[in-house]
Amino acid sequence: MDDILQNTNRVLWREAESFETGTNFRAWAFQVARYQVLQHRDRQKRQGERVPFSDELAETLAIRSEEKESSLDRRQRFI
């Protein structure tokens, strides 16, 4: 798990210039993290390692995270 976080932080740092100022940083960072998780899972599968949860669960968690982020954004606009 630490590897995924470290890789995500590296990508965020390396790709910081591609972030559009004024847009939702958390949503952008979560998307980067999502792709890092998917890449990690693909590596595990290629190496014949056990993948601890299904692709469907990973996708469901990503969707729920996006929904929660959208909900937080809407609430913050009214504050």
N, C-alpha and C positions, 0 to 999 in steps of 0.2 A: 504494500500500500504506500509506503514511503517513496518507492520508486516512481509511482504514478504522480504523486504530489510534486516531487522534485522535477520530473519531466514537464509537468504542467507549468510550474513556475518558470522553467527555462524557456518554454515556448511563449508564455506571456511576456517575458522580458524581451525575448528575441523579436516578437511580433508586435511590440508596443506601438510602433509607428503606424501599424495598420489599423489601430483602434481609432474610430472617428470621434473626435471631441464633441461632446454634447449628446452622444448616444449613451445607452445603458451599459456601463462598464461591467456590472455583475453578469448581465445576460451574455455579454461577449466572453467573459472569463469562464462562465459555466459551459458555454459551447466548446471552448478550447479544452476544458477538463473532460467533457463528454467524449470528445474525439481521442483524448489520451487514454481514457478507460477502454474504449473500443479497440484501440491499437494494442494495448496491453493484453486484452482478452484474445485478440488474433494471434499475438506472439505465443501466448500460453497454448492455444490450440495447435499451432504449427509445431511446437516443441513436444506435443503429446502430454502436456500437463493437464491436471484437473482444473476446470474452470468452475469457480465456486457458485456462480449463479447463471441463470439462463439469459439468452439474448433478449427474450421477452421481458424479463424483470429489469434488465439494464435499460431497455427502451421505455418501460413504464415509469421508472424512476426519473429518467431524463424529462419525460413529458410532464410529470407532476412537478418537478423542479421548475420547469418553464412556467407552468400555470401559477405556481406559488409566487414566482418572481413577478409575473404580470399583475397578480392581485396586489402585491406590495406596491408596485408602481402606481396602480390606480389609487390606492389609499393615500399614498404620499402626495399625490396631486391635490388632494382635498385638505391637506394639513396646512 
